[in-house]
Amino acid sequence: MDTKFKAVISDYDYGNVDVEKEEMEKYHVRVVPAQCKTEEELIDVASDAHAIITQYARVGRKTIERLKNCRVIARYGTGVDIVDVAAATEKGIQVTNVPDYCTDEVADHAVALLLTLIRKLINYNRAAHEGIWRWQAGQPVHRIRGSKLGLIGFGKIGRAITTRAKAFGMEVMVHDPYVREEFITEYGAVRAPFEDLLPKSDYIVIQAPLTEETRNLFGDGEFRQMKRSAILINTARGPIVNNRSLYRALKEGWIAAAGLDDTEEEPAKKKNWRPDNPLFTLDNVIITPHAAYYSEESIEEARRTASQEVVRVLTGKTPKYPVNKV
């Protein structure tokens, strides 16, 4: 193949890069797959690349300053906190993301975790497999209709969660200082200050981006303000919840249960991860492996969109989903 450009895929867990090759090779882009877990590993393979596509690997200032030809850094997902956008902008490198590919998947996953914990499905399943056929095996279970859901973050996924929650008869309170109140009321929800939402919510769902403002947003103080019967769901990023605090809250009964789609250490970004987080020892927490975004359809959409963004930039076109201005 006659190539004009080199695109490095910093890391991926899709099994192959066939989709990326299909989208890029016809535009004379040579796809170089890698499995980088450190910036040093990425610099070694990508210093002369014209494009980088990243899933979990950090593309920080140290890497960006060493890039000789790079014109675009494309993120497979929505969040770009693993990319030093400021450094990329300084160097005239376009950063792109895939903002809308998994809205329904994450909303469905959040509600599935919540319903599983509310209805005590894990308890019932465990008891039934042990030969215990009693409705009391899940006691107490409370009616969902009329309960209060506190939602942290009201982006597209937060709004999709609200629609689903309203269908079950939940009253939805929203904390998102960056969204207008009238926009929240359009979805039948009400705005609530964070300090009011914590003690009033029967369930809290976190669907906010990871920023310096939201990192460790939930710690000892926040859990102690919540109802002892409350359930916490985090389908956003793991570091928003301090896991040591959550362990204490679940172990000592400050709250009732939790459903997490990621843990604070973000295992997918670790080279030799082992489940030494104490949350994995508790029965009143469900943990899924950062899978909320997953469906066969959403994965393919993310891969094709990221690849198409690379092609657009390398061929002189405007990307559809720019993160920065260059």
ZADO-1210 file (C-alpha; in nm, 4 decimals, padded with zeros to 6 digits):
<atoms>
<atom x="00.0000" y="00.0000" z="00.0000" code="MET" pos="1"/>
<atom x="00.1272" y="00.3453" z="-00.0960" code="ASP" pos="2"/>
<atom x="00.1204" y="00.5417" z="00.2314" code="THR" pos="3"/>
<atom x="00.1382" y="00.9132" z="00.2959" code="LYS" pos="4"/>
<atom x="00.0476" y="00.9090" z="00.6654" code="PHE" pos="5"/>
<atom x="00.1132" y="00.7026" z="00.9760" code="LYS" pos="6"/>
<atom x="-00.1633" y="00.6612" z="01.2365" code="ALA" pos="7"/>
<atom x="-00.0706" y="00.4970" z="01.5666" code="VAL" pos="8"/>
<atom x="-00.3414" y="00.3321" z="01.7737" code="ILE" pos="9"/>
<atom x="-00.1945" y="00.3777" z="02.1203" code="SER" pos="10"/>
<atom x="-00.3943" y="00.0955" z="02.2779" code="ASP" pos="11"/>
<atom x="-00.7117" y="-00.1028" z="02.2177" code="TYR" pos="12"/>
<atom x="-00.9009" y="-00.4006" z="02.3565" code="ASP" pos="13"/>
<atom x="-01.1166" y="-00.4758" z="02.0530" code="TYR" pos="14"/>
<atom x="-00.9163" y="-00.7794" z="01.9427" code="GLY" pos="15"/>
<atom x="-00.8095" y="-00.6323" z="01.6079" code="ASN" pos="16"/>
<atom x="-00.7839" y="-00.3077" z="01.4133" code="VAL" pos="17"/>
<atom x="-00.9731" y="-00.4215" z="01.1052" code="ASP" pos="18"/>
<atom x="-01.2337" y="-00.1462" z="01.1287" code="VAL" pos="19"/>
<atom x="-00.9657" y="00.1208" z="01.1558" code="GLU" pos="20"/>
<atom x="-00.7760" y="-00.0187" z="00.8584" code="LYS" pos="21"/>
<atom x="-01.0940" y="-00.0317" z="00.6528" code="GLU" pos="22"/>
<atom x="-01.1635" y="00.3354" z="00.7216" code="GLU" pos="23"/>
<atom x="-00.8095" y="00.4713" z="00.6863" code="MET" pos="24"/>
<atom x="-00.5997" y="00.2627" z="00.4476" code="GLU" pos="25"/>
<atom x="-00.8014" y="00.3707" z="00.1418" code="LYS" pos="26"/>
<atom x="-00.6792" y="00.7231" z="00.2182" code="TYR" pos="27"/>
<atom x="-00.3150" y="00.6098" z="00.2243" code="HIS" pos="28"/>
<atom x="-00.2970" y="00.6000" z="00.6029" code="VAL" pos="29"/>
<atom x="-00.0816" y="00.3218" z="00.7477" code="ARG" pos="30"/>
<atom x="-00.2324" y="00.1927" z="01.0704" code="VAL" pos="31"/>
<atom x="00.0164" y="00.0940" z="01.3398" code="VAL" pos="32"/>
<atom x="-00.1448" y="-00.0842" z="01.6360" code="PRO" pos="33"/>
<atom x="00.0243" y="-00.0730" z="01.9764" code="ALA" pos="34"/>
<atom x="-00.0548" y="-00.1523" z="02.3389" code="GLN" pos="35"/>
<atom x="00.1044" y="00.1370" z="02.5270" code="CYS" pos="36"/>
<atom x="00.0537" y="00.1729" z="02.9011" code="LYS" pos="37"/>
<atom x="00.3070" y="00.4516" z="02.9567" code="THR" pos="38"/>
<atom x="00.3939" y="00.7744" z="02.7794" code="GLU" pos="39"/>
<atom x="00.7468" y="00.6439" z="02.7177" code="GLU" pos="40"/>
<atom x="00.6056" y="00.3465" z="02.5265" code="GLU" pos="41"/>
<atom x="00.3832" y="00.5775" z="02.3235" code="LEU" pos="42"/>
<atom x="00.6703" y="00.8150" z="02.2383" code="ILE" pos="43"/>
<atom x="00.8758" y="00.5213" z="02.1078" code="ASP" pos="44"/>
<atom x="00.6108" y="00.4181" z="01.8569" code="VAL" pos="45"/>
<atom x="00.4416" y="00.7495" z="01.7761" code="ALA" pos="46"/>
<atom x="00.7105" y="01.0200" z="01.7667" code="SER" pos="47"/>
<atom x="00.6898" y="01.0344" z="01.3845" code="ASP" pos="48"/>
<atom x="00.3149" y="00.9630" z="01.3563" code="ALA" pos="49"/>
<atom x="00.0758" y="01.1944" z="01.1750" code="HIS" pos="50"/>
<atom x="-00.2134" y="01.0798" z="01.3940" code="ALA" pos="51"/>
<atom x="-00.2778" y="00.9045" z="01.7234" code="ILE" pos="52"/>
<atom x="-00.5965" y="00.7266" z="01.8242" code="ILE" pos="53"/>
<atom x="-00.6182" y="00.6477" z="02.1943" code="THR" pos="54"/>
<atom x="-00.8506" y="00.4365" z="02.4053" code="GLN" pos="55"/>
<atom x="-00.7045" y="00.4390" z="02.7580" code="TYR" pos="56"/>
<atom x="-00.3399" y="00.5427" z="02.7152" code="ALA" pos="57"/>
<atom x="-00.2490" y="00.8913" z="02.8317" code="ARG" pos="58"/>
<atom x="-00.1258" y="01.1364" z="02.5693" code="VAL" pos="59"/>
<atom x="00.0305" y="01.3969" z="02.7946" code="GLY" pos="60"/>
<atom x="00.2507" y="01.6995" z="02.7426" code="ARG" pos="61"/>
<atom x="00.5654" y="01.4874" z="02.7558" code="LYS" pos="62"/>
<atom x="00.4418" y="01.2835" z="02.4602" code="THR" pos="63"/>
<atom x="00.2984" y="01.5753" z="02.2665" code="ILE" pos="64"/>
<atom x="00.6205" y="01.7762" z="02.2847" code="GLU" pos="65"/>
<atom x="00.8048" y="01.4826" z="02.1234" code="ARG" pos="66"/>
<atom x="00.5659" y="01.4468" z="01.8302" code="LEU" pos="67"/>
<atom x="00.7279" y="01.5575" z="01.5050" code="LYS" pos="68"/>
<atom x="00.4471" y="01.5239" z="01.2501" code="ASN" pos="69"/>
<atom x="00.1259" y="01.4789" z="01.4451" code="CYS" pos="70"/>
<atom x="-00.1813" y="01.6662" z="01.3211" code="ARG" pos="71"/>
<atom x="-00.4609" y="01.4930" z="01.5119" code="VAL" pos="72"/>
<atom x="-00.5178" y="01.3023" z="01.8361" code="ILE" pos="73"/>
<atom x="-00.8485" y="01.1175" z="01.8241" code="ALA" pos="74"/>
<atom x="-01.0144" y="00.9698" z="02.1315" code="ARG" pos="75"/>
<atom x="-01.2274" y="00.6570" z="02.0882" code="TYR" pos="76"/>
<atom x="-01.4677" y="00.7784" z="02.3594" code="GLY" pos="77"/>
<atom x="-01.6243" y="01.0935" z="02.4961" code="THR" pos="78"/>
<atom x="-01.3927" y="01.2114" z="02.7735" code="GLY" pos="79"/>
<atom x="-01.0565" y="01.3633" z="02.6840" code="VAL" pos="80"/>
<atom x="-00.8988" y="01.3973" z="03.0278" code="ASP" pos="81"/>
<atom x="-00.6297" y="01.1487" z="02.9199" code="ILE" pos="82"/>
<atom x="-00.5176" y="01.3962" z="02.6518" code="VAL" pos="83"/>
<atom x="-00.3377" y="01.7177" z="02.7424" code="ASP" pos="84"/>
<atom x="-00.5615" y="01.9312" z="02.5244" code="VAL" pos="85"/>
<atom x="-00.3799" y="02.2529" z="02.6158" code="ALA" pos="86"/>
<atom x="-00.0447" y="02.1099" z="02.5074" code="ALA" pos="87"/>
<atom x="-00.1970" y="01.9798" z="02.1843" code="ALA" pos="88"/>
<atom x="-00.3504" y="02.3196" z="02.1111" code="THR" pos="89"/>
<atom x="-00.0192" y="02.4950" z="02.1720" code="GLU" pos="90"/>
<atom x="00.1397" y="02.2659" z="01.9140" code="LYS" pos="91"/>
<atom x="-00.1437" y="02.3081" z="01.6628" code="GLY" pos="92"/>
<atom x="-00.2662" y="01.9494" z="01.6980" code="ILE" pos="93"/>
<atom x="-00.6367" y="01.8871" z="01.6551" code="GLN" pos="94"/>
<atom x="-00.8042" y="01.6809" z="01.9299" code="VAL" pos="95"/>
<atom x="-01.1300" y="01.4996" z="01.8530" code="THR" pos="96"/>
<atom x="-01.3661" y="01.2697" z="02.0403" code="ASN" pos="97"/>
<atom x="-01.6789" y="01.0606" z="01.9841" code="VAL" pos="98"/>
<atom x="-01.9483" y="01.2349" z="02.1882" code="PRO" pos="99"/>
<atom x="-02.2738" y="01.0505" z="02.1197" code="ASP" pos="100"/>
<atom x="-02.1970" y="00.6873" z="02.0487" code="TYR" pos="101"/>
<atom x="-02.3133" y="00.5231" z="02.3743" code="CYS" pos="102"/>
<atom x="-02.5856" y="00.7418" z="02.5266" code="THR" pos="103"/>
<atom x="-02.8478" y="00.4669" z="02.5366" code="ASP" pos="104"/>
<atom x="-02.6034" y="00.1999" z="02.6473" code="GLU" pos="105"/>
<atom x="-02.4789" y="00.3939" z="02.9507" code="VAL" pos="106"/>
<atom x="-02.8282" y="00.5061" z="03.0499" code="ALA" pos="107"/>
<atom x="-02.9547" y="00.1479" z="03.0255" code="ASP" pos="108"/>
<atom x="-02.6587" y="00.0213" z="03.2272" code="HIS" pos="109"/>
<atom x="-02.7078" y="00.2778" z="03.5035" code="ALA" pos="110"/>
<atom x="-03.0746" y="00.1899" z="03.5387" code="VAL" pos="111"/>
<atom x="-02.9985" y="-00.1836" z="03.5208" code="ALA" pos="112"/>
<atom x="-02.7506" y="-00.1530" z="03.8100" code="LEU" pos="113"/>
<atom x="-03.0012" y="00.0512" z="04.0085" code="LEU" pos="114"/>
<atom x="-03.2951" y="-00.1849" z="03.9520" code="LEU" pos="115"/>
<atom x="-03.0795" y="-00.4882" z="04.0342" code="THR" pos="116"/>
<atom x="-02.9900" y="-00.3352" z="04.3707" code="LEU" pos="117"/>
<atom x="-03.3372" y="-00.1986" z="04.4492" code="ILE" pos="118"/>
<atom x="-03.5081" y="-00.5301" z="04.3753" code="ARG" pos="119"/>
<atom x="-03.2288" y="-00.7316" z="04.5491" code="LYS" pos="120"/>
<atom x="-03.1855" y="-00.9573" z="04.2467" code="LEU" pos="121"/>
<atom x="-02.8361" y="-01.0654" z="04.3537" code="ILE" pos="122"/>
<atom x="-02.9679" y="-01.1694" z="04.6951" code="ASN" pos="123"/>
<atom x="-03.2599" y="-01.3629" z="04.5479" code="TYR" pos="124"/>
<atom x="-03.0443" y="-01.5355" z="04.2883" code="ASN" pos="125"/>
<atom x="-02.7849" y="-01.6380" z="04.5458" code="ARG" pos="126"/>
<atom x="-03.0497" y="-01.7697" z="04.7841" code="ALA" pos="127"/>
<atom x="-03.2337" y="-01.9613" z="04.5115" code="ALA" pos="128"/>
<atom x="-02.9117" y="-02.1302" z="04.4002" code="HIS" pos="129"/>
<atom x="-02.8543" y="-02.2298" z="04.7617" code="GLU" pos="130"/>
<atom x="-03.2016" y="-02.3885" z="04.7781" code="GLY" pos="131"/>
<atom x="-03.3653" y="-02.1044" z="04.9719" code="ILE" pos="132"/>
<atom x="-03.7008" y="-02.0286" z="04.8087" code="TRP" pos="133"/>
<atom x="-03.8315" y="-01.7385" z="05.0163" code="ARG" pos="134"/>
<atom x="-03.9357" y="-01.3868" z="04.9211" code="TRP" pos="135"/>
<atom x="-03.7846" y="-01.2768" z="05.2521" code="GLN" pos="136"/>
<atom x="-03.4350" y="-01.3507" z="05.1143" code="ALA" pos="137"/>
<atom x="-03.4280" y="-00.9989" z="04.9723" code="GLY" pos="138"/>
<atom x="-03.5995" y="-00.8182" z="05.2567" code="GLN" pos="139"/>
<atom x="-03.6412" y="-00.5239" z="05.2717" code="PRO" pos="140"/>
<atom x="-03.7436" y="-00.4214" z="04.9193" code="VAL" pos="141"/>
<atom x="-03.9195" y="-00.0871" z="04.8759" code="HIS" pos="142"/>
<atom x="-04.1507" y="00.0438" z="04.6057" code="ARG" pos="143"/>
<atom x="-03.9768" y="00.2403" z="04.3315" code="ILE" pos="144"/>
<atom x="-04.2652" y="00.4683" z="04.2334" code="ARG" pos="145"/>
<atom x="-04.2511" y="00.7887" z="04.4335" code="GLY" pos="146"/>
<atom x="-03.8857" y="00.7453" z="04.5311" code="SER" pos="147"/>
<atom x="-03.6335" y="01.0246" z="04.4771" code="LYS" pos="148"/>
<atom x="-03.3423" y="00.9914" z="04.2367" code="LEU" pos="149"/>
<atom x="-03.0558" y="01.2381" z="04.2694" code="GLY" pos="150"/>
<atom x="-02.8684" y="01.2791" z="03.9422" code="LEU" pos="151"/>
<atom x="-02.5185" y="01.4289" z="03.9276" code="ILE" pos="152"/>
<atom x="-02.4665" y="01.5604" z="03.5743" code="GLY" pos="153"/>
<atom x="-02.7284" y="01.6444" z="03.3126" code="PHE" pos="154"/>
<atom x="-02.5607" y="01.5895" z="02.9794" code="GLY" pos="155"/>
<atom x="-02.7074" y="01.3640" z="02.7112" code="LYS" pos="156"/>
<atom x="-02.6645" y="01.0504" z="02.9211" code="ILE" pos="157"/>
<atom x="-02.8048" y="01.2197" z="03.2313" code="GLY" pos="158"/>
<atom x="-03.1110" y="01.3241" z="03.0343" code="ARG" pos="159"/>
<atom x="-03.1542" y="00.9701" z="02.9008" code="ALA" pos="160"/>
<atom x="-03.1347" y="00.8362" z="03.2569" code="ILE" pos="161"/>
<atom x="-03.3984" y="01.0890" z="03.3623" code="THR" pos="162"/>
<atom x="-03.6375" y="00.9694" z="03.0915" code="THR" pos="163"/>
<atom x="-03.5963" y="00.6100" z="03.2057" code="ARG" pos="164"/>
<atom x="-03.6289" y="00.6983" z="03.5748" code="ALA" pos="165"/>
<atom x="-03.9483" y="00.8948" z="03.5131" code="LYS" pos="166"/>
<atom x="-04.0972" y="00.5900" z="03.3409" code="ALA" pos="167"/>
<atom x="-04.0578" y="00.4022" z="03.6714" code="PHE" pos="168"/>
<atom x="-04.2295" y="00.6819" z="03.8612" code="GLY" pos="169"/>
<atom x="-03.9188" y="00.8274" z="04.0246" code="MET" pos="170"/>
<atom x="-03.8922" y="01.1933" z="04.1147" code="GLU" pos="171"/>
<atom x="-03.5677" y="01.3240" z="03.9696" code="VAL" pos="172"/>
<atom x="-03.3496" y="01.5921" z="04.1289" code="MET" pos="173"/>
<atom x="-03.0540" y="01.7237" z="03.9296" code="VAL" pos="174"/>
<atom x="-02.7270" y="01.8805" z="04.0357" code="HIS" pos="175"/>
<atom x="-02.5464" y="02.0355" z="03.7416" code="ASP" pos="176"/>
<atom x="-02.4337" y="02.3975" z="03.7799" code="PRO" pos="177"/>
<atom x="-02.3624" y="02.4255" z="03.4074" code="TYR" pos="178"/>
<atom x="-02.7176" y="02.3562" z="03.2859" code="VAL" pos="179"/>
<atom x="-03.0026" y="02.6075" z="03.2839" code="ARG" pos="180"/>
<atom x="-03.2903" y="02.5335" z="03.5211" code="GLU" pos="181"/>
<atom x="-03.5538" y="02.5606" z="03.2478" code="GLU" pos="182"/>
<atom x="-03.3718" y="02.2898" z="03.0527" code="PHE" pos="183"/>
<atom x="-03.3893" y="02.0597" z="03.3562" code="ILE" pos="184"/>
<atom x="-03.7614" y="02.1261" z="03.4051" code="THR" pos="185"/>
<atom x="-03.8261" y="02.0371" z="03.0401" code="GLU" pos="186"/>
<atom x="-03.7442" y="01.6782" z="03.1382" code="TYR" pos="187"/>
<atom x="-03.9754" y="01.6797" z="03.4394" code="GLY" pos="188"/>
<atom x="-03.6861" y="01.7094" z="03.6851" code="ALA" pos="189"/>
<atom x="-03.5995" y="01.9756" z="03.9414" code="VAL" pos="190"/>
<atom x="-03.2691" y="02.1438" z="04.0207" code="ARG" pos="191"/>
<atom x="-03.1243" y="02.0715" z="04.3646" code="ALA" pos="192"/>
<atom x="-02.8088" y="02.2029" z="04.5316" code="PRO" pos="193"/>
<atom x="-02.5585" y="01.9272" z="04.6016" code="PHE" pos="194"/>
<atom x="-02.5960" y="01.9659" z="04.9787" code="GLU" pos="195"/>
<atom x="-02.9756" y="01.9225" z="04.9485" code="ASP" pos="196"/>
<atom x="-02.9632" y="01.6354" z="04.7026" code="LEU" pos="197"/>
<atom x="-02.7486" y="01.4154" z="04.9278" code="LEU" pos="198"/>
<atom x="-02.9867" y="01.3765" z="05.2265" code="PRO" pos="199"/>
<atom x="-03.3077" y="01.3760" z="05.0202" code="LYS" pos="200"/>
<atom x="-03.2205" y="01.1132" z="04.7581" code="SER" pos="201"/>
<atom x="-03.3181" y="00.7482" z="04.7859" code="ASP" pos="202"/>
<atom x="-03.0790" y="00.6766" z="04.5006" code="TYR" pos="203"/>
<atom x="-02.7929" y="00.8810" z="04.3554" code="ILE" pos="204"/>
<atom x="-02.6596" y="00.8299" z="04.0026" code="VAL" pos="205"/>
<atom x="-02.3319" y="00.9929" z="03.9014" code="ILE" pos="206"/>
<atom x="-02.3038" y="01.0809" z="03.5350" code="GLN" pos="207"/>
<atom x="-02.0666" y="01.3756" z="03.5380" code="ALA" pos="208"/>
<atom x="-01.7323" y="01.4185" z="03.3608" code="PRO" pos="209"/>
<atom x="-01.4085" y="01.3729" z="03.5533" code="LEU" pos="210"/>
<atom x="-01.2605" y="01.7156" z="03.6243" code="THR" pos="211"/>
<atom x="-01.0611" y="01.8679" z="03.9071" code="GLU" pos="212"/>
<atom x="-01.3973" y="01.9802" z="04.0431" code="GLU" pos="213"/>
<atom x="-01.5514" y="01.6314" z="04.0417" code="THR" pos="214"/>
<atom x="-01.2480" y="01.4212" z="04.1382" code="ARG" pos="215"/>
<atom x="-01.3191" y="01.2701" z="04.4835" code="ASN" pos="216"/>
<atom x="-01.6554" y="01.4454" z="04.4819" code="LEU" pos="217"/>
<atom x="-01.7876" y="01.1675" z="04.7065" code="PHE" pos="218"/>
<atom x="-01.5979" y="01.1029" z="05.0290" code="GLY" pos="219"/>
<atom x="-01.6694" y="01.0461" z="05.3979" code="ASP" pos="220"/>
<atom x="-01.8561" y="01.3721" z="05.4429" code="GLY" pos="221"/>
<atom x="-02.0883" y="01.3140" z="05.1491" code="GLU" pos="222"/>
<atom x="-02.1685" y="00.9524" z="05.2405" code="PHE" pos="223"/>
<atom x="-02.2498" y="01.0514" z="05.5982" code="ARG" pos="224"/>
<atom x="-02.5086" y="01.2983" z="05.4668" code="GLN" pos="225"/>
<atom x="-02.6892" y="01.0333" z="05.2623" code="MET" pos="226"/>
<atom x="-02.9744" y="00.8129" z="05.3811" code="LYS" pos="227"/>
<atom x="-02.8710" y="00.4833" z="05.5390" code="ARG" pos="228"/>
<atom x="-03.1028" y="00.3168" z="05.2868" code="SER" pos="229"/>
<atom x="-02.9515" y="00.5045" z="04.9896" code="ALA" pos="230"/>
<atom x="-02.8041" y="00.3377" z="04.6825" code="ILE" pos="231"/>
<atom x="-02.5157" y="00.4965" z="04.4878" code="LEU" pos="232"/>
<atom x="-02.4619" y="00.4301" z="04.1166" code="ILE" pos="233"/>
<atom x="-02.1515" y="00.5514" z="03.9339" code="ASN" pos="234"/>
<atom x="-02.1547" y="00.5007" z="03.5574" code="THR" pos="235"/>
<atom x="-01.9173" y="00.7923" z="03.5078" code="ALA" pos="236"/>
<atom x="-01.5486" y="00.7795" z="03.5943" code="ARG" pos="237"/>
<atom x="-01.4087" y="00.5844" z="03.8882" code="GLY" pos="238"/>
<atom x="-01.2047" y="00.8639" z="04.0537" code="PRO" pos="239"/>
<atom x="-01.5185" y="01.0706" z="04.1170" code="ILE" pos="240"/>
<atom x="-01.5802" y="00.8408" z="04.4153" code="VAL" pos="241"/>
<atom x="-01.3196" y="00.7955" z="04.6873" code="ASN" pos="242"/>
<atom x="-01.3154" y="00.4173" z="04.7175" code="ASN" pos="243"/>
<atom x="-01.1769" y="00.4035" z="05.0718" code="ARG" pos="244"/>
<atom x="-01.4645" y="00.6231" z="05.1838" code="SER" pos="245"/>
<atom x="-01.7161" y="00.4169" z="04.9890" code="LEU" pos="246"/>
<atom x="-01.5820" y="00.0976" z="05.1476" code="TYR" pos="247"/>
<atom x="-01.6317" y="00.2462" z="05.4955" code="ARG" pos="248"/>
<atom x="-01.9789" y="00.3694" z="05.4016" code="ALA" pos="249"/>
<atom x="-02.0881" y="00.0262" z="05.2774" code="LEU" pos="250"/>
<atom x="-01.9122" y="-00.1721" z="05.5494" code="LYS" pos="251"/>
<atom x="-02.0422" y="00.0427" z="05.8354" code="GLU" pos="252"/>
<atom x="-02.3904" y="00.0959" z="05.6947" code="GLY" pos="253"/>
<atom x="-02.3748" y="00.4677" z="05.6193" code="TRP" pos="254"/>
<atom x="-02.5450" y="00.3769" z="05.2882" code="ILE" pos="255"/>
<atom x="-02.7067" y="00.0532" z="05.1759" code="ALA" pos="256"/>
<atom x="-02.5469" y="-00.0436" z="04.8447" code="ALA" pos="257"/>
<atom x="-02.3531" y="00.0719" z="04.5400" code="ALA" pos="258"/>
<atom x="-02.3240" y="-00.0121" z="04.1722" code="GLY" pos="259"/>
<atom x="-01.9988" y="00.0894" z="04.0016" code="LEU" pos="260"/>
<atom x="-01.8973" y="00.0684" z="03.6387" code="ASP" pos="261"/>
<atom x="-01.5397" y="00.1571" z="03.7270" code="ASP" pos="262"/>
<atom x="-01.3285" y="00.1758" z="04.0385" code="THR" pos="263"/>
<atom x="-01.1044" y="00.4582" z="04.1486" code="GLU" pos="264"/>
<atom x="-00.7834" y="00.2983" z="04.0237" code="GLU" pos="265"/>
<atom x="-00.9346" y="00.2542" z="03.6723" code="GLU" pos="266"/>
<atom x="-00.8079" y="-00.1013" z="03.6075" code="PRO" pos="267"/>
<atom x="-00.8193" y="-00.0688" z="03.2275" code="ALA" pos="268"/>
<atom x="-00.5328" y="00.1798" z="03.2507" code="LYS" pos="269"/>
<atom x="-00.3122" y="-00.0446" z="03.4655" code="LYS" pos="270"/>
<atom x="-00.0500" y="-00.2748" z="03.3184" code="LYS" pos="271"/>
<atom x="-00.0673" y="-00.5494" z="03.5829" code="ASN" pos="272"/>
<atom x="-00.3892" y="-00.4803" z="03.7697" code="TRP" pos="273"/>
<atom x="-00.5032" y="-00.7053" z="04.0516" code="ARG" pos="274"/>
<atom x="-00.8356" y="-00.6735" z="04.2387" code="PRO" pos="275"/>
<atom x="-00.6893" y="-00.5554" z="04.5675" code="ASP" pos="276"/>
<atom x="-00.9475" y="-00.2785" z="04.6101" code="ASN" pos="277"/>
<atom x="-01.1430" y="-00.3722" z="04.9273" code="PRO" pos="278"/>
<atom x="-01.4727" y="-00.2978" z="04.7536" code="LEU" pos="279"/>
<atom x="-01.4348" y="-00.6315" z="04.5739" code="PHE" pos="280"/>
<atom x="-01.4801" y="-00.8105" z="04.9089" code="THR" pos="281"/>
<atom x="-01.8279" y="-00.6682" z="04.9777" code="LEU" pos="282"/>
<atom x="-02.1610" y="-00.8272" z="04.8930" code="ASP" pos="283"/>
<atom x="-02.3524" y="-00.4986" z="04.8767" code="ASN" pos="284"/>
<atom x="-02.1649" y="-00.3583" z="04.5791" code="VAL" pos="285"/>
<atom x="-02.1927" y="-00.4573" z="04.2129" code="ILE" pos="286"/>
<atom x="-01.8885" y="-00.3786" z="03.9986" code="ILE" pos="287"/>
<atom x="-01.8786" y="-00.3982" z="03.6199" code="THR" pos="288"/>
<atom x="-01.5539" y="-00.3599" z="03.4172" code="PRO" pos="289"/>
<atom x="-01.6149" y="-00.0165" z="03.2653" code="HIS" pos="290"/>
<atom x="-01.8647" y="-00.1822" z="03.0334" code="ALA" pos="291"/>
<atom x="-02.1562" y="00.0630" z="03.0461" code="ALA" pos="292"/>
<atom x="-02.0695" y="00.2054" z="02.7052" code="TYR" pos="293"/>
<atom x="-02.0539" y="-00.1364" z="02.5427" code="TYR" pos="294"/>
<atom x="-02.2764" y="-00.2824" z="02.2775" code="SER" pos="295"/>
<atom x="-02.1570" y="-00.4309" z="01.9515" code="GLU" pos="296"/>
<atom x="-02.3111" y="-00.1337" z="01.7752" code="GLU" pos="297"/>
<atom x="-02.1599" y="00.1341" z="02.0004" code="SER" pos="298"/>
<atom x="-01.8089" y="-00.0129" z="01.9781" code="ILE" pos="299"/>
<atom x="-01.8171" y="-00.0163" z="01.6001" code="GLU" pos="300"/>
<atom x="-01.9527" y="00.3383" z="01.5921" code="GLU" pos="301"/>
<atom x="-01.6724" y="00.4635" z="01.8184" code="ALA" pos="302"/>
<atom x="-01.4049" y="00.2945" z="01.6100" code="ARG" pos="303"/>
<atom x="-01.5382" y="00.4163" z="01.2772" code="ARG" pos="304"/>
<atom x="-01.5996" y="00.7698" z="01.3998" code="THR" pos="305"/>
<atom x="-01.2516" y="00.8095" z="01.5505" code="ALA" pos="306"/>
<atom x="-01.0945" y="00.6747" z="01.2313" code="SER" pos="307"/>
<atom x="-01.3036" y="00.9015" z="01.0115" code="GLN" pos="308"/>
<atom x="-01.2011" y="01.2020" z="01.2197" code="GLU" pos="309"/>
<atom x="-00.8356" y="01.1155" z="01.1585" code="VAL" pos="310"/>
<atom x="-00.9002" y="01.0935" z="00.7861" code="VAL" pos="311"/>
<atom x="-01.0822" y="01.4262" z="00.7812" code="ARG" pos="312"/>
<atom x="-00.7963" y="01.6091" z="00.9482" code="VAL" pos="313"/>
<atom x="-00.5204" y="01.4412" z="00.7461" code="LEU" pos="314"/>
<atom x="-00.6994" y="01.5170" z="00.4196" code="THR" pos="315"/>
<atom x="-00.7504" y="01.8817" z="00.5076" code="GLY" pos="316"/>
<atom x="-01.1157" y="01.8664" z="00.6049" code="LYS" pos="317"/>
<atom x="-01.2834" y="01.9996" z="00.9187" code="THR" pos="318"/>
<atom x="-01.3510" y="01.7327" z="01.1850" code="PRO" pos="319"/>
<atom x="-01.7093" y="01.6757" z="01.2923" code="LYS" pos="320"/>
<atom x="-01.6236" y="01.6534" z="01.6626" code="TYR" pos="321"/>
<atom x="-01.3399" y="01.8923" z="01.7440" code="PRO" pos="322"/>
<atom x="-01.2463" y="01.9322" z="02.1109" code="VAL" pos="323"/>
<atom x="-01.0125" y="02.2280" z="02.0625" code="ASN" pos="324"/>
<atom x="-00.9545" y="02.5122" z="01.8184" code="LYS" pos="325"/>
<atom x="-00.6298" y="02.5044" z="01.6214" code="VAL" pos="326"/>
</atoms>
